[in-house]
């Protein structure tokens, strides 16, 4: 399992539909992908989970992935959250 903490930038300003895009990015990978904030752990491939989680600017989110392509999944979501 690979984990990385990132601070969410202005995703609402950079992306048209940031919550849907999180699910699209996570769904490209076979690994299990979770987003963690405080005591919450959300499946990044679940649109309902992401809507409830609602990552926004200034949140410190931990991206956790477990599987063969975990590194690529964590890196892709990190780039998304920091708007690169």
MIKOLLUM-929284 format. One record per residue: x, y, z of N, C-alpha, C in turn; residue in three letters. Coordinates in steps of 0.1 Angstrom, whole numbers, plus 5000, padded with zeros to 4 digits. Layout:
[site [X Y Z] [X Y Z] [X Y Z] 'ALA'] ...
***
This chain:
[site [5008 4988 5000] [5000 5000 5000] [5009 5012 5000] 'UNK'] [site [5005 5022 4992] [5012 5034 4991] [5003 5046 4995] 'UNK'] [site [5008 5055 5003] [5001 5066 5008] [5009 5079 5006] 'UNK'] [site [5001 5090 5002] [5008 5103 5001] [4998 5113 5005] 'UNK'] [site [5002 5123 5013] [4993 5134 5018] [4996 5146 5009] 'UNK'] [site [4985 5152 5004] [4986 5164 4996] [4976 5175 5001] 'UNK'] [site [4979 5187 4998] [4970 5198 5001] [4962 5201 4988] 'UNK'] [site [4949 5201 4989] [4941 5204 4977] [4942 5219 4973] 'UNK'] [site [4945 5221 4960] [4945 5235 4955] [4931 5239 4950] 'UNK'] [site [4931 5248 4941] [4918 5254 4937] [4912 5245 4925] 'UNK'] [site [4908 5233 4928] [4903 5224 4918] [4890 5229 4912] 'UNK'] [site [4882 5236 4920] [4869 5241 4915] [4871 5251 4904] 'UNK'] [site [4882 5258 4905] [4885 5269 4895] [4892 5263 4882] 'UNK'] [site [4900 5252 4884] [4908 5247 4873] [4900 5237 4864] 'UNK'] [site [4891 5229 4871] [4884 5218 4864] [4869 5221 4863] 'UNK'] [site [4863 5217 4852] [4849 5219 4850] [4840 5211 4860] 'UNK'] [site [4844 5198 4861] [4836 5189 4870] [4846 5181 4879] 'UNK'] [site [4852 5188 4889] [4863 5181 4896] [4859 5168 4903] 'UNK'] [site [4847 5167 4909] [4843 5155 4916] [4842 5143 4906] 'UNK'] [site [4836 5145 4895] [4835 5135 4885] [4849 5131 4879] 'UNK'] [site [4857 5141 4878] [4871 5139 4873] [4879 5130 4882] 'UNK'] [site [4877 5132 4895] [4884 5124 4905] [4881 5109 4903] 'UNK'] [site [4868 5106 4901] [4863 5092 4899] [4869 5087 4886] 'UNK'] [site [4869 5095 4875] [4874 5091 4862] [4889 5087 4863] 'UNK'] [site [4896 5096 4870] [4911 5093 4872] [4913 5080 4880] 'UNK'] [site [4906 5079 4891] [4908 5067 4900] [4904 5054 4893] 'UNK'] [site [4893 5055 4884] [4888 5043 4878] [4897 5038 4866] 'UNK'] [site [4907 5046 4863] [4916 5041 4852] [4926 5031 4858] 'UNK'] [site [4926 5029 4871] [4936 5020 4877] [4929 5008 4883] 'UNK'] [site [4936 4997 4883] [4931 4985 4889] [4932 4985 4904] 'UNK'] [site [4941 4992 4910] [4943 4993 4924] [4931 4998 4931] 'UNK'] [site [4930 4994 4944] [4920 5000 4953] [4925 5014 4956] 'UNK'] [site [4917 5025 4955] [4921 5038 4957] [4912 5045 4967] 'UNK'] [site [4918 5050 4978] [4910 5056 4989] [4915 5070 4991] 'UNK'] [site [4906 5079 4995] [4909 5092 4999] [4906 5093 5014] 'UNK'] [site [4916 5098 5022] [4914 5099 5036] [4915 5113 5041] 'UNK'] [site [4906 5117 5050] [4906 5130 5056] [4900 5129 5070] 'UNK'] [site [4908 5133 5080] [4904 5131 5094] [4901 5116 5096] 'UNK'] [site [4889 5113 5100] [4885 5099 5103] [4878 5092 5091] 'UNK'] [site [4877 5100 5080] [4869 5095 5068] [4878 5088 5058] 'UNK'] [site [4873 5077 5053] [4880 5070 5042] [4870 5067 5031] 'UNK'] [site [4873 5073 5019] [4863 5072 5008] [4869 5065 4996] 'UNK'] [site [4861 5056 4990] [4865 5050 4978] [4865 5060 4967] 'UNK'] [site [4877 5063 4961] [4878 5073 4951] [4871 5069 4938] 'UNK'] [site [4867 5057 4936] [4860 5053 4924] [4845 5054 4926] 'UNK'] [site [4840 5059 4937] [4826 5060 4940] [4822 5074 4939] 'UNK'] [site [4813 5078 4929] [4809 5091 4928] [4801 5096 4940] 'UNK'] [site [4793 5087 4946] [4785 5091 4958] [4795 5094 4970] 'UNK'] [site [4805 5086 4971] [4815 5088 4981] [4822 5101 4980] 'UNK'] [site [4826 5104 4967] [4833 5117 4964] [4824 5129 4967] 'UNK'] [site [4812 5128 4963] [4802 5139 4965] [4801 5141 4980] 'UNK'] [site [4800 5131 4988] [4799 5132 5003] [4812 5138 5008] 'UNK'] [site [4823 5133 5003] [4837 5138 5008] [4839 5152 5004] 'UNK'] [site [4836 5156 4992] [4837 5169 4987] [4851 5176 4990] 'UNK'] [site [4862 5171 4984] [4875 5177 4986] [4875 5191 4981] 'UNK'] [site [4880 5200 4989] [4880 5214 4985] [4894 5221 4989] 'UNK'] [site [4896 5233 4984] [4908 5240 4986] [4912 5240 5001] 'UNK'] [site [4925 5237 5003] [4930 5238 5017] [4929 5225 5025] 'UNK'] [site [4922 5215 5020] [4921 5203 5027] [4934 5195 5026] 'UNK'] [site [4939 5188 5036] [4950 5179 5035] [4944 5165 5034] 'UNK'] [site [4945 5160 5022] [4940 5147 5018] [4951 5137 5017] 'UNK'] [site [4949 5125 5022] [4958 5114 5020] [4952 5105 5009] 'UNK'] [site [4960 5103 4999] [4957 5094 4988] [4963 5081 4991] 'UNK'] [site [4955 5070 4992] [4961 5057 4995] [4957 5047 4984] 'UNK'] [site [4966 5039 4979] [4963 5030 4968] [4970 5017 4972] 'UNK'] [site [4963 5006 4968] [4969 4993 4970] [4966 4984 4958] 'UNK'] [site [4977 4980 4952] [4976 4971 4940] [4988 4973 4931] 'UNK'] [site [4988 4966 4919] [4999 4966 4910] [5003 4980 4905] 'UNK'] [site [4993 4988 4903] [4995 5002 4897] [4993 5013 4907] 'UNK'] [site [4996 5010 4920] [4993 5019 4930] [5001 5032 4929] 'UNK'] [site [5014 5031 4925] [5022 5043 4923] [5016 5053 4913] 'UNK'] [site [5012 5047 4901] [5006 5055 4891] [4993 5062 4895] 'UNK'] [site [4985 5054 4903] [4972 5060 4907] [4975 5071 4917] 'UNK'] [site [4984 5070 4926] [4986 5080 4936] [4992 5092 4929] 'UNK'] [site [5001 5090 4920] [5007 5102 4913] [4997 5109 4904] 'UNK'] [site [4988 5102 4898] [4978 5109 4890] [4968 5117 4898] 'UNK'] [site [4964 5112 4909] [4955 5120 4918] [4963 5131 4925] 'UNK'] [site [4975 5129 4928] [4983 5140 4934] [4984 5152 4924] 'UNK'] [site [4987 5149 4911] [4988 5159 4901] [4974 5166 4900] 'UNK'] [site [4963 5159 4901] [4950 5165 4900] [4948 5174 4911] 'UNK'] [site [4950 5170 4923] [4947 5178 4935] [4956 5190 4936] 'UNK'] [site [4968 5190 4931] [4976 5202 4932] [4976 5210 4919] 'UNK'] [site [4967 5206 4910] [4964 5213 4898] [4976 5214 4889] 'UNK'] [site [4983 5203 4887] [4994 5203 4877] [4990 5196 4864] 'UNK'] 
***
